[in-house]
Amino acid sequence: MRHGIAIRIGPIGFRIGSDWAQPIAALRDLYRGYPTPDIADFTVRLSAARPWRRWVRPSVTIGGDYMLPEAAPLPLAQGLLAAEMGMNLQLALGGRRYLLLHASAVERDGRAVLMTGESGAGKSTLATLLAASGWRFMGDEFALVDVATGAVHAFPRLISLKNEAIAAARAAWPEGRFGPLLAGTPKGDIRHMVPDARAIAAMDEAAQPAAILFPRYGFAPAIRAVPPSEAFVRLTQASTNYVALGEAGFGALTGLVRGVPSIAIDYPDGATAIDQVEQLWRAL
């Protein structure tokens, strides 16, 4: 491909190629300071479905080592989003080194809190707000659980903020680095935020899981314990490779839910959620 970049995010290396310069320029800007992998684990391709689509109503088809043939192309103006989706897709479909959980993660004192839930639950926003309160940001898309040790490895990619979460993150990080506003995407308005320097510098430092949270935004404050059986079912649904890992995935997931408490929290706003997490942390 005419334009390309290689990026390592935590233990995962990507090589991204594009028919257009714009997406690669955006990645170079937002991922500056990230290391380059010795050998990329996955390849992402941003290409035009037809040659003339490079110039006439240009649209980006996401490809790579793994593909979803039914995925619709995105307009070139959303090329950065296509690149991020491509990286996530490669890891989700091809990752076998770790148990992958669709979760955000933060760390303190060598211990990690995992947060997972349905889209719109607020896990990315909550991780961003906790990072502004002194926690180390480990990731907002995937938590990588080592199937041998149970440790959580950081994957601090760009933070994908949606709709009202954009304003909340800007208020919490007035000096933060943000990408362009991508309006009218399939998930509404999206803006990417660069994790803080501490998160990037410590991306090779794993942490032992201390708690699993199931947050829900927009509800009256509430906290309840989640039994291991319920947590197990929820996390199988949150994992993209649990079935593919077979016995190793089962062992990693059962070890996780047996070893750390699982807690559901409902919260109406970010300040309440931070107070709830700090309260739970003191009780661990």
Backbone as CSV, one residue per row, in Angstrom:
resi,resn,N_x,N_y,N_z,CA_x,CA_y,CA_z,C_x,C_y,C_z
1,MET,0.838,-1.183,0.000,0.000,0.000,0.000,0.886,1.251,0.000
2,ARG,0.348,2.351,-0.463,1.155,3.544,-0.673,1.611,4.184,0.628
3,HIS,0.836,4.079,1.665,1.136,4.758,2.916,1.028,3.735,4.047
4,GLY,1.907,3.869,5.041,1.877,2.883,6.101,2.533,3.364,7.381
5,ILE,2.245,2.644,8.457,2.811,2.919,9.772,2.777,1.629,10.571
6,ALA,3.712,1.480,11.500,3.730,0.341,12.415,3.685,0.880,13.843
7,ILE,2.835,0.287,14.669,2.614,0.758,16.036,2.554,-0.443,16.963
8,ARG,3.206,-0.315,18.131,3.028,-1.332,19.169,2.212,-0.727,20.300
9,ILE,1.133,-1.426,20.680,0.278,-1.018,21.790,0.340,-2.135,22.820
10,GLY,1.012,-1.889,23.942,1.243,-2.965,24.894,2.006,-4.086,24.219
11,PRO,1.555,-5.339,24.367,2.299,-6.457,23.765,1.911,-6.749,22.319
12,ILE,1.040,-5.935,21.727,0.506,-6.227,20.398,1.034,-5.214,19.380
13,GLY,1.608,-5.729,18.277,2.122,-4.874,17.218,1.223,-4.902,15.996
14,PHE,1.031,-3.724,15.397,0.198,-3.601,14.208,0.990,-2.943,13.079
15,ARG,0.703,-3.366,11.866,1.185,-2.706,10.659,-0.058,-2.266,9.892
16,ILE,-0.185,-0.954,9.642,-1.366,-0.408,8.987,-0.959,0.195,7.662
17,GLY,-1.595,-0.242,6.596,-1.364,0.304,5.274,-2.628,0.941,4.731
18,SER,-2.486,1.969,3.905,-3.638,2.721,3.415,-3.412,3.193,1.984
19,ASP,-4.493,3.240,1.221,-4.455,3.836,-0.109,-4.395,5.353,-0.044
20,TRP,-4.677,5.922,1.123,-4.713,7.370,1.281,-3.732,7.802,2.375
21,ALA,-3.232,9.011,2.255,-2.289,9.532,3.248,-2.985,9.983,4.525
22,GLN,-4.240,10.446,4.427,-4.894,11.080,5.573,-4.992,10.181,6.812
23,PRO,-5.473,8.939,6.696,-5.569,8.119,7.908,-4.211,7.860,8.557
24,ILE,-3.187,7.664,7.748,-1.855,7.392,8.291,-1.301,8.637,8.977
25,ALA,-1.552,9.810,8.396,-1.098,11.051,9.029,-1.760,11.236,10.384
26,ALA,-3.047,10.912,10.491,-3.746,11.021,11.772,-3.166,10.046,12.787
27,LEU,-2.879,8.824,12.364,-2.287,7.845,13.268,-0.899,8.289,13.729
28,ARG,-0.092,8.811,12.813,1.249,9.282,13.184,1.161,10.372,14.246
29,ASP,0.213,11.251,14.093,0.066,12.344,15.046,-0.385,11.833,16.409
30,LEU,-1.425,11.032,16.440,-2.006,10.626,17.721,-1.203,9.528,18.414
31,TYR,-0.488,8.710,17.643,0.303,7.635,18.244,1.786,7.990,18.351
32,ARG,2.137,9.250,18.183,3.541,9.607,18.379,3.893,9.364,19.847
33,GLY,5.081,8.815,20.050,5.484,8.427,21.401,5.278,6.949,21.677
34,TYR,4.490,6.282,20.834,4.336,4.829,20.970,5.505,4.128,20.283
35,PRO,5.906,2.965,20.783,7.024,2.257,20.148,6.615,1.603,18.826
36,THR,7.627,1.215,18.074,7.437,0.457,16.832,7.720,-1.012,17.113
37,PRO,6.888,-1.916,16.661,7.136,-3.343,16.940,8.307,-3.870,16.128
38,ASP,9.038,-4.815,16.699,10.078,-5.492,15.930,9.447,-6.268,14.773
39,ILE,8.389,-7.001,15.087,7.609,-7.735,14.089,6.144,-7.513,14.414
40,ALA,5.361,-7.104,13.452,3.944,-6.854,13.695,3.190,-8.167,13.854
41,ASP,2.268,-8.178,14.799,1.412,-9.356,14.989,0.288,-9.394,13.963
42,PHE,-0.202,-8.208,13.580,-1.364,-8.132,12.688,-1.158,-7.037,11.654
43,THR,-1.794,-7.233,10.511,-1.778,-6.245,9.442,-3.193,-5.726,9.204
44,VAL,-3.305,-4.408,9.065,-4.570,-3.750,8.741,-4.405,-3.078,7.387
45,ARG,-5.415,-3.211,6.533,-5.388,-2.553,5.225,-6.623,-1.679,5.076
46,LEU,-6.389,-0.435,4.710,-7.462,0.510,4.419,-7.414,0.778,2.914
47,SER,-8.369,0.230,2.202,-8.270,0.252,0.748,-9.587,0.678,0.115
48,ALA,-9.491,1.049,-1.148,-10.669,1.379,-1.931,-11.211,0.108,-2.573
49,ALA,-12.518,-0.097,-2.455,-13.107,-1.309,-3.020,-12.958,-1.348,-4.538
50,ARG,-12.961,-0.196,-5.165,-12.736,-0.080,-6.614,-11.690,1.011,-6.837
51,PRO,-10.873,0.925,-7.872,-9.802,1.921,-8.070,-10.299,3.357,-8.052
52,TRP,-11.446,3.626,-8.681,-11.920,5.005,-8.737,-12.412,5.520,-7.387
53,ARG,-12.646,4.601,-6.451,-13.100,5.018,-5.134,-11.996,5.721,-4.340
54,ARG,-10.805,5.718,-4.850,-9.751,6.497,-4.197,-9.976,7.994,-4.388
55,TRP,-10.696,8.370,-5.426,-10.879,9.795,-5.741,-12.360,10.202,-5.791
56,VAL,-13.216,9.350,-6.331,-14.632,9.678,-6.489,-15.411,9.120,-5.301
57,ARG,-15.978,10.039,-4.510,-16.674,9.632,-3.279,-15.851,8.565,-2.541
58,PRO,-14.631,8.907,-2.148,-13.729,7.898,-1.565,-14.319,7.250,-0.316
59,SER,-14.238,5.950,-0.269,-14.715,5.191,0.881,-13.688,4.128,1.242
60,VAL,-13.567,3.864,2.535,-12.511,3.011,3.076,-13.073,1.629,3.405
61,THR,-12.517,0.627,2.788,-12.836,-0.757,3.121,-11.778,-1.283,4.080
62,ILE,-12.220,-1.855,5.198,-11.313,-2.356,6.222,-10.959,-3.803,5.911
63,GLY,-9.671,-4.067,5.800,-9.201,-5.422,5.553,-7.986,-5.726,6.402
64,GLY,-7.365,-6.862,6.101,-6.186,-7.260,6.860,-6.065,-8.759,6.927
65,ASP,-5.378,-9.229,7.954,-5.219,-10.670,8.129,-6.561,-11.351,8.336
66,TYR,-7.474,-10.663,9.009,-8.813,-11.179,9.278,-9.819,-10.138,8.809
67,MET,-10.935,-10.614,8.263,-11.896,-9.702,7.671,-13.322,-10.143,8.000
68,LEU,-14.220,-9.170,7.991,-15.649,-9.432,8.030,-16.207,-8.995,6.679
69,PRO,-16.513,-9.928,5.796,-16.912,-9.559,4.432,-18.134,-8.651,4.380
70,GLU,-19.013,-8.759,5.390,-20.236,-7.968,5.352,-20.064,-6.555,5.909
71,ALA,-18.855,-6.220,6.386,-18.631,-4.893,6.975,-18.760,-3.809,5.909
72,ALA,-19.524,-2.766,6.229,-19.732,-1.669,5.279,-18.532,-0.734,5.297
73,PRO,-18.162,-0.178,4.147,-17.049,0.784,4.116,-17.446,2.083,4.805
74,LEU,-16.432,2.853,5.197,-16.639,4.144,5.845,-16.141,5.250,4.925
75,PRO,-16.711,6.437,5.020,-16.193,7.549,4.216,-14.774,7.891,4.623
76,LEU,-14.004,8.446,3.691,-12.606,8.761,3.967,-12.468,9.723,5.145
77,ALA,-13.446,10.590,5.352,-13.403,11.507,6.489,-13.357,10.766,7.818
78,GLN,-13.779,9.498,7.826,-13.733,8.672,9.031,-12.631,7.619,8.921
79,GLY,-11.567,7.956,8.185,-10.468,7.012,8.001,-9.775,6.629,9.291
80,LEU,-9.644,7.580,10.227,-9.037,7.257,11.523,-9.873,6.222,12.251
81,LEU,-11.182,6.385,12.225,-12.070,5.399,12.846,-11.910,4.045,12.174
82,ALA,-11.787,4.034,10.853,-11.598,2.769,10.138,-10.313,2.083,10.575
83,ALA,-9.241,2.842,10.770,-7.975,2.263,11.215,-8.116,1.664,12.605
84,GLU,-8.765,2.390,13.505,-8.960,1.879,14.860,-9.836,0.629,14.849
85,MET,-10.894,0.656,14.067,-11.755,-0.520,13.956,-10.989,-1.696,13.370
86,GLY,-10.111,-1.420,12.411,-9.317,-2.479,11.812,-8.380,-3.132,12.817
87,MET,-7.719,-2.314,13.648,-6.836,-2.884,14.668,-7.622,-3.728,15.655
88,ASN,-8.768,-3.219,16.092,-9.592,-3.981,17.029,-10.078,-5.290,16.403
89,LEU,-10.439,-5.212,15.127,-10.944,-6.401,14.439,-9.875,-7.481,14.345
90,GLN,-8.642,-7.097,14.001,-7.571,-8.084,13.883,-7.334,-8.803,15.207
91,LEU,-7.284,-8.015,16.295,-7.048,-8.625,17.596,-8.226,-9.488,18.015
92,ALA,-9.444,-8.996,17.793,-10.632,-9.738,18.217,-10.745,-11.081,17.512
93,LEU,-10.444,-11.110,16.214,-10.603,-12.341,15.444,-9.365,-13.232,15.469
94,GLY,-8.197,-12.627,15.659,-6.975,-13.408,15.551,-6.189,-13.588,16.829
95,GLY,-6.547,-12.874,17.895,-5.783,-12.955,19.129,-5.931,-14.299,19.819
96,ARG,-4.808,-14.938,20.087,-4.829,-16.238,20.775,-3.841,-16.284,21.940
97,ARG,-3.039,-15.243,22.120,-2.046,-15.259,23.199,-2.664,-14.941,24.558
98,TYR,-3.794,-14.242,24.544,-4.443,-13.827,25.781,-5.941,-14.087,25.686
99,LEU,-6.576,-14.224,26.850,-8.026,-14.195,26.903,-8.438,-12.740,26.728
100,LEU,-9.206,-12.450,25.708,-9.602,-11.089,25.399,-10.967,-10.797,26.002
101,LEU,-11.038,-9.746,26.793,-12.306,-9.303,27.357,-12.584,-7.902,26.844
102,HIS,-13.787,-7.696,26.346,-14.177,-6.347,25.931,-14.427,-5.545,27.206
103,ALA,-13.378,-4.861,27.651,-13.415,-4.202,28.955,-12.402,-3.082,28.991
104,SER,-12.658,-2.109,29.824,-11.649,-1.101,30.147,-10.940,-1.548,31.416
105,ALA,-9.761,-0.982,31.662,-8.981,-1.384,32.826,-8.155,-0.212,33.333
106,VAL,-8.066,-0.116,34.653,-7.199,0.861,35.305,-6.411,0.130,36.385
107,GLU,-5.301,0.742,36.798,-4.401,0.073,37.761,-3.974,1.022,38.861
108,ARG,-3.825,0.460,40.050,-3.244,1.184,41.175,-2.503,0.177,42.050
109,ASP,-1.280,0.531,42.439,-0.482,-0.318,43.331,-0.299,-1.728,42.783
110,GLY,-0.167,-1.839,41.472,0.078,-3.138,40.865,-1.137,-4.015,40.720
111,ARG,-2.322,-3.477,41.018,-3.557,-4.260,40.922,-4.524,-3.555,39.969
112,ALA,-5.236,-4.343,39.192,-6.089,-3.811,38.139,-7.564,-3.995,38.471
113,VAL,-8.356,-3.018,38.049,-9.813,-3.106,38.086,-10.297,-3.186,36.653
114,LEU,-11.060,-4.233,36.340,-11.624,-4.411,35.009,-13.067,-3.944,35.027
115,MET,-13.487,-3.254,33.965,-14.851,-2.744,33.869,-15.429,-3.145,32.531
116,THR,-16.544,-3.859,32.563,-17.131,-4.339,31.331,-18.642,-4.194,31.387
117,GLY,-19.246,-4.117,30.231,-20.695,-3.964,30.144,-21.094,-3.724,28.711
118,GLU,-22.376,-3.540,28.495,-22.891,-3.298,27.162,-22.437,-1.932,26.652
119,SER,-22.530,-1.726,25.363,-22.210,-0.431,24.783,-23.090,0.642,25.413
120,GLY,-22.461,1.734,25.845,-23.194,2.800,26.510,-23.199,2.694,28.014
121,ALA,-22.582,1.633,28.558,-22.551,1.466,30.012,-21.644,2.482,30.678
122,GLY,-20.722,3.063,29.919,-19.856,4.099,30.464,-18.487,3.624,30.883
123,LYS,-18.084,2.426,30.451,-16.809,1.886,30.914,-15.610,2.699,30.416
124,SER,-15.657,3.172,29.167,-14.552,3.979,28.647,-14.483,5.324,29.358
125,THR,-15.638,5.949,29.535,-15.674,7.241,30.223,-15.186,7.100,31.651
126,LEU,-15.636,6.052,32.338,-15.235,5.848,33.725,-13.731,5.619,33.830
127,ALA,-13.167,4.842,32.919,-11.716,4.625,32.939,-10.972,5.928,32.715
128,THR,-11.492,6.763,31.812,-10.861,8.058,31.534,-10.909,8.961,32.758
129,LEU,-12.052,8.992,33.453,-12.196,9.835,34.647,-11.329,9.318,35.789
130,LEU,-11.244,8.003,35.934,-10.401,7.442,36.990,-8.925,7.757,36.719
131,ALA,-8.529,7.707,35.440,-7.144,8.051,35.103,-6.848,9.498,35.472
132,ALA,-7.827,10.383,35.295,-7.643,11.784,35.683,-7.570,11.945,37.193
133,SER,-8.026,10.920,37.933,-8.004,10.962,39.396,-6.805,10.242,39.992
134,GLY,-5.866,9.829,39.138,-4.637,9.239,39.644,-4.418,7.776,39.331
135,TRP,-5.422,7.098,38.788,-5.238,5.704,38.393,-4.439,5.644,37.093
136,ARG,-3.750,4.518,36.876,-3.089,4.324,35.582,-4.077,3.714,34.602
137,PHE,-4.228,4.368,33.462,-5.089,3.859,32.404,-4.385,2.696,31.710
138,MET,-5.086,1.549,31.605,-4.518,0.377,30.941,-5.179,0.071,29.611
139,GLY,-6.394,0.534,29.403,-7.058,0.271,28.134,-8.553,0.472,28.259
140,ASP,-9.204,0.687,27.102,-10.658,0.873,27.130,-11.373,-0.025,26.140
141,GLU,-10.632,-0.796,25.364,-11.268,-1.658,24.373,-11.137,-3.129,24.752
142,PHE,-9.921,-3.555,25.054,-9.675,-4.938,25.427,-8.836,-4.994,26.705
143,ALA,-9.200,-5.907,27.582,-8.325,-6.321,28.676,-7.712,-7.651,28.242
144,LEU,-6.382,-7.740,28.316,-5.664,-8.938,27.886,-5.273,-9.743,29.121
145,VAL,-5.930,-10.868,29.325,-5.687,-11.698,30.505,-4.756,-12.836,30.121
146,ASP,-3.615,-12.914,30.784,-2.640,-13.970,30.520,-3.226,-15.305,30.968
147,VAL,-3.324,-16.263,30.057,-3.974,-17.535,30.393,-3.112,-18.367,31.330
148,ALA,-1.822,-18.084,31.423,-0.937,-18.854,32.299,-0.857,-18.267,33.702
149,THR,-0.758,-16.936,33.796,-0.535,-16.292,35.091,-1.753,-15.564,35.640
150,GLY,-2.729,-15.276,34.780,-3.891,-14.510,35.216,-3.658,-13.012,35.246
151,ALA,-2.445,-12.559,34.944,-2.150,-11.131,34.966,-2.850,-10.427,33.807
152,VAL,-3.132,-9.148,34.002,-3.761,-8.323,32.972,-2.676,-7.472,32.304
153,HIS,-2.580,-7.562,30.995,-1.609,-6.779,30.237,-2.286,-5.546,29.659
154,ALA,-1.564,-4.437,29.667,-2.126,-3.173,29.212,-2.264,-3.155,27.694
155,PHE,-3.303,-2.480,27.226,-3.533,-2.251,25.804,-4.070,-0.825,25.647
156,PRO,-3.192,0.178,25.924,-3.660,1.567,25.970,-3.737,2.227,24.596
157,ARG,-4.645,1.743,23.764,-4.897,2.351,22.466,-5.571,3.700,22.675
158,LEU,-5.845,4.393,21.573,-6.609,5.632,21.680,-7.958,5.345,22.336
159,ILE,-8.394,6.260,23.194,-9.661,6.090,23.894,-10.779,6.594,22.992
160,SER,-11.728,5.733,22.698,-12.826,6.076,21.804,-13.980,6.641,22.625
161,LEU,-14.164,7.948,22.537,-15.200,8.648,23.295,-16.387,8.922,22.383
162,LYS,-17.573,8.675,22.906,-18.773,8.814,22.096,-19.724,9.838,22.702
163,ASN,-20.265,10.687,21.861,-21.349,11.600,22.208,-21.046,12.420,23.455
164,GLU,-21.878,12.319,24.517,-21.681,13.176,25.687,-20.405,12.863,26.461
165,ALA,-19.822,11.696,26.232,-18.569,11.346,26.907,-17.421,12.247,26.445
166,ILE,-17.539,12.825,25.261,-16.475,13.690,24.746,-16.303,14.905,25.649
167,ALA,-17.407,15.555,25.994,-17.339,16.735,26.860,-16.841,16.372,28.242
168,ALA,-17.267,15.224,28.768,-16.826,14.804,30.102,-15.317,14.593,30.125
169,ALA,-14.759,13.980,29.078,-13.323,13.742,29.027,-12.551,15.044,28.877
170,ARG,-13.060,15.959,28.062,-12.372,17.241,27.887,-12.352,18.039,29.187
171,ALA,-13.428,17.946,29.960,-13.462,18.640,31.243,-12.465,18.032,32.218
172,ALA,-12.333,16.698,32.201,-11.417,16.019,33.123,-9.963,16.168,32.679
173,TRP,-9.739,16.300,31.377,-8.387,16.399,30.817,-8.283,17.668,29.960
174,PRO,-8.274,18.856,30.573,-8.242,20.100,29.786,-6.991,20.228,28.917
175,GLU,-5.902,19.567,29.288,-4.682,19.623,28.497,-4.438,18.324,27.724
176,GLY,-5.462,17.497,27.636,-5.321,16.235,26.924,-5.239,16.425,25.423
177,ARG,-4.734,15.400,24.742,-4.635,15.436,23.285,-5.809,14.668,22.693
178,PHE,-6.530,15.323,21.791,-7.713,14.731,21.186,-7.575,14.740,19.673
179,GLY,-8.149,13.729,19.057,-8.206,13.680,17.615,-9.364,14.512,17.092
180,PRO,-9.583,14.492,15.783,-10.679,15.271,15.199,-12.035,14.704,15.597
181,LEU,-13.038,15.569,15.618,-14.403,15.128,15.873,-14.929,14.426,14.633
182,LEU,-15.359,13.192,14.793,-15.920,12.408,13.694,-17.426,12.363,13.892
183,ALA,-18.132,13.177,13.168,-19.581,13.299,13.341,-20.312,12.330,12.416
184,GLY,-21.462,11.858,12.886,-22.329,11.041,12.046,-21.817,9.654,11.760
185,THR,-21.023,9.080,12.669,-20.584,7.697,12.484,-21.736,6.762,12.843
186,PRO,-21.598,5.466,12.580,-22.665,4.538,12.968,-22.982,4.557,14.462
187,LYS,-22.054,5.051,15.292,-22.296,5.135,16.730,-22.420,6.580,17.209
188,GLY,-22.744,7.486,16.309,-22.884,8.882,16.681,-21.575,9.635,16.537
189,ASP,-21.425,10.689,17.322,-20.187,11.461,17.289,-19.098,10.732,18.064
190,ILE,-17.907,10.674,17.485,-16.779,9.995,18.121,-15.576,10.927,18.092
191,ARG,-14.845,10.935,19.182,-13.570,11.645,19.223,-12.584,10.799,20.002
192,HIS,-11.390,10.639,19.470,-10.376,9.821,20.121,-9.495,10.678,21.014
193,MET,-9.170,10.135,22.160,-8.283,10.805,23.109,-7.016,9.981,23.284
194,VAL,-5.879,10.646,23.307,-4.604,9.963,23.519,-4.435,9.696,25.014
195,PRO,-4.153,8.457,25.428,-3.874,8.205,26.841,-2.725,9.072,27.330
196,ASP,-2.716,9.337,28.626,-1.688,10.210,29.179,-0.312,9.545,29.120
197,ALA,0.726,10.340,29.315,2.107,9.864,29.163,2.418,8.706,30.099
198,ARG,1.859,8.734,31.298,2.102,7.648,32.249,1.590,6.327,31.701
199,ALA,0.406,6.328,31.091,-0.162,5.099,30.545,0.708,4.540,29.430
200,ILE,1.217,5.426,28.584,2.051,4.977,27.459,3.394,4.456,27.962
201,ALA,3.998,5.163,28.914,5.312,4.759,29.421,5.252,3.417,30.142
202,ALA,4.119,3.121,30.762,3.996,1.897,31.567,3.241,0.800,30.834
203,MET,3.140,0.887,29.513,2.311,-0.078,28.788,2.837,-1.512,28.874
204,ASP,4.107,-1.676,29.235,4.659,-3.029,29.340,4.532,-3.613,30.746
205,GLU,3.925,-2.881,31.661,3.766,-3.339,33.039,2.393,-3.981,33.230
206,ALA,2.388,-5.284,33.489,1.142,-6.004,33.752,0.709,-5.770,35.197
207,ALA,-0.513,-6.160,35.513,-1.055,-6.002,36.865,-1.930,-7.201,37.183
208,GLN,-1.990,-7.530,38.450,-2.867,-8.613,38.881,-4.283,-8.077,39.070
209,PRO,-5.291,-8.780,38.565,-6.663,-8.289,38.718,-7.086,-8.282,40.178
210,ALA,-7.774,-7.209,40.578,-8.249,-7.072,41.957,-9.764,-7.055,42.042
211,ALA,-10.438,-6.650,40.966,-11.903,-6.593,40.984,-12.417,-6.513,39.554
212,ILE,-13.646,-6.981,39.370,-14.358,-6.857,38.104,-15.606,-6.026,38.373
213,LEU,-15.763,-4.946,37.641,-16.928,-4.077,37.800,-17.817,-4.178,36.568
214,PHE,-19.116,-4.155,36.814,-20.114,-4.094,35.757,-20.870,-2.780,35.922
215,PRO,-20.369,-1.693,35.322,-20.998,-0.381,35.516,-22.200,-0.178,34.598
216,ARG,-23.142,0.651,35.083,-24.276,1.101,34.268,-24.483,2.583,34.510
217,TYR,-24.383,3.344,33.438,-24.533,4.793,33.538,-26.001,5.201,33.369
218,GLY,-26.408,6.230,34.126,-27.743,6.789,33.961,-28.773,6.253,34.928
219,PHE,-28.319,5.636,36.017,-29.234,5.071,37.005,-28.904,5.623,38.390
220,ALA,-29.855,5.497,39.295,-29.617,5.919,40.670,-28.477,5.101,41.262
221,PRO,-27.674,5.697,42.156,-26.516,4.971,42.706,-26.917,3.658,43.370
222,ALA,-26.190,2.614,43.035,-26.441,1.301,43.631,-25.197,0.455,43.461
223,ILE,-24.960,-0.402,44.428,-23.835,-1.334,44.391,-24.350,-2.700,44.833
224,ARG,-24.025,-3.743,44.077,-24.390,-5.088,44.508,-23.309,-6.068,44.081
225,ALA,-23.128,-7.087,44.901,-22.180,-8.141,44.571,-22.754,-9.010,43.453
226,VAL,-21.886,-9.437,42.556,-22.273,-10.330,41.461,-21.656,-11.698,41.745
227,PRO,-22.461,-12.753,41.862,-21.885,-14.078,42.149,-20.989,-14.551,41.011
228,PRO,-20.014,-15.399,41.325,-19.087,-15.870,40.282,-19.781,-16.496,39.079
229,SER,-20.870,-17.227,39.303,-21.569,-17.872,38.188,-22.119,-16.831,37.211
230,GLU,-22.720,-15.760,37.751,-23.241,-14.704,36.882,-22.103,-13.973,36.186
231,ALA,-21.033,-13.684,36.929,-19.884,-13.000,36.329,-19.296,-13.836,35.203
232,PHE,-19.221,-15.150,35.400,-18.663,-16.029,34.373,-19.467,-15.931,33.080
233,VAL,-20.789,-16.001,33.191,-21.640,-15.928,31.997,-21.476,-14.573,31.315
234,ARG,-21.479,-13.506,32.102,-21.323,-12.171,31.511,-19.997,-12.044,30.772
235,LEU,-18.938,-12.588,31.345,-17.619,-12.434,30.736,-17.440,-13.327,29.511
236,THR,-18.108,-14.477,29.468,-18.060,-15.264,28.231,-18.672,-14.468,27.088
237,GLN,-19.712,-13.684,27.392,-20.345,-12.860,26.370,-19.481,-11.659,25.996
238,ALA,-18.618,-11.242,26.919,-17.747,-10.090,26.669,-16.435,-10.478,26.004
239,SER,-16.178,-11.764,25.861,-14.911,-12.223,25.283,-15.089,-12.551,23.811
240,THR,-14.104,-12.145,23.013,-14.147,-12.451,21.583,-13.455,-13.766,21.240
241,ASN,-12.687,-14.332,22.166,-11.935,-15.537,21.823,-12.029,-16.632,22.877
242,TYR,-12.986,-16.515,23.784,-13.120,-17.521,24.850,-13.300,-18.914,24.260
243,VAL,-14.181,-19.055,23.277,-14.448,-20.366,22.680,-13.216,-20.863,21.916
244,ALA,-12.572,-19.970,21.178,-11.418,-20.374,20.373,-10.261,-20.868,21.237
245,LEU,-10.119,-20.330,22.448,-9.027,-20.737,23.327,-9.273,-22.093,23.969
246,GLY,-10.497,-22.552,23.954,-10.801,-23.869,24.492,-10.525,-23.982,25.984
247,GLU,-9.845,-25.054,26.373,-9.595,-25.319,27.786,-8.808,-24.190,28.449
248,ALA,-7.859,-23.608,27.722,-7.064,-22.512,28.287,-7.949,-21.313,28.611
249,GLY,-8.912,-21.012,27.741,-9.822,-19.912,27.999,-10.721,-20.190,29.179
250,PHE,-11.212,-21.414,29.284,-12.055,-21.786,30.414,-11.282,-21.667,31.724
251,GLY,-10.054,-22.148,31.725,-9.252,-22.074,32.947,-8.952,-20.643,33.348
252,ALA,-8.631,-19.803,32.361,-8.328,-18.403,32.669,-9.552,-17.680,33.210
253,LEU,-10.707,-17.939,32.622,-11.911,-17.222,33.032,-12.419,-17.718,34.387
254,THR,-12.403,-19.012,34.613,-12.833,-19.507,35.922,-11.882,-19.050,37.014
255,GLY,-10.584,-19.016,36.715,-9.631,-18.512,37.701,-9.874,-17.059,38.032
256,LEU,-10.244,-16.272,37.009,-10.497,-14.850,37.229,-11.710,-14.629,38.119
257,VAL,-12.831,-15.266,37.813,-14.053,-14.992,38.579,-14.004,-15.617,39.972
258,ARG,-13.208,-16.660,40.146,-13.057,-17.237,41.481,-12.075,-16.454,42.338
259,GLY,-11.136,-15.788,41.674,-10.054,-15.148,42.416,-10.310,-13.727,42.851
260,VAL,-11.230,-13.016,42.184,-11.471,-11.615,42.524,-12.972,-11.368,42.613
261,PRO,-13.384,-10.380,43.407,-14.818,-10.086,43.519,-15.358,-9.415,42.263
262,SER,-16.618,-9.692,41.977,-17.330,-9.045,40.882,-18.450,-8.203,41.466
263,ILE,-18.556,-6.956,40.993,-19.478,-6.005,41.591,-20.167,-5.209,40.487
264,ALA,-21.481,-5.056,40.600,-22.245,-4.206,39.690,-22.461,-2.855,40.341
265,ILE,-22.215,-1.794,39.584,-22.457,-0.451,40.106,-23.326,0.321,39.117
266,ASP,-24.331,0.992,39.652,-25.140,1.930,38.880,-24.763,3.334,39.322
267,TYR,-24.702,4.263,38.366,-24.303,5.621,38.737,-24.942,6.638,37.806
268,PRO,-25.293,7.808,38.334,-25.925,8.844,37.514,-24.937,9.804,36.865
269,ASP,-23.706,9.880,37.383,-22.723,10.821,36.855,-21.327,10.347,37.225
270,GLY,-20.324,10.974,36.605,-18.953,10.536,36.796,-18.451,10.684,38.206
271,ALA,-18.788,11.784,38.876,-18.313,11.999,40.241,-18.809,10.908,41.179
272,THR,-20.066,10.514,41.007,-20.615,9.435,41.837,-19.884,8.130,41.569
273,ALA,-19.620,7.847,40.304,-18.943,6.597,39.960,-17.544,6.546,40.560
274,ILE,-16.815,7.647,40.503,-15.477,7.676,41.087,-15.543,7.413,42.581
275,ASP,-16.496,8.032,43.258,-16.661,7.796,44.701,-16.969,6.329,44.976
276,GLN,-17.818,5.731,44.152,-18.151,4.320,44.343,-16.927,3.425,44.165
277,VAL,-16.138,3.696,43.122,-14.951,2.879,42.880,-13.949,3.041,44.019
278,GLU,-13.761,4.265,44.488,-12.824,4.485,45.593,-13.317,3.791,46.858
279,GLN,-14.604,3.825,47.094,-15.173,3.136,48.262,-14.936,1.630,48.178
280,LEU,-15.182,1.061,46.998,-14.969,-0.372,46.815,-13.487,-0.723,46.946
281,TRP,-12.616,0.139,46.427,-11.186,-0.124,46.474,-10.701,-0.190,47.924
282,ARG,-11.189,0.708,48.744,-10.775,0.713,50.159,-11.246,-0.551,50.873
283,ALA,-12.302,-1.159,50.373,-12.848,-2.359,51.033,-12.197,-3.653,50.552
284,LEU,-11.405,-3.581,49.479,-10.784,-4.800,48.954,-9.698,-5.321,49.881
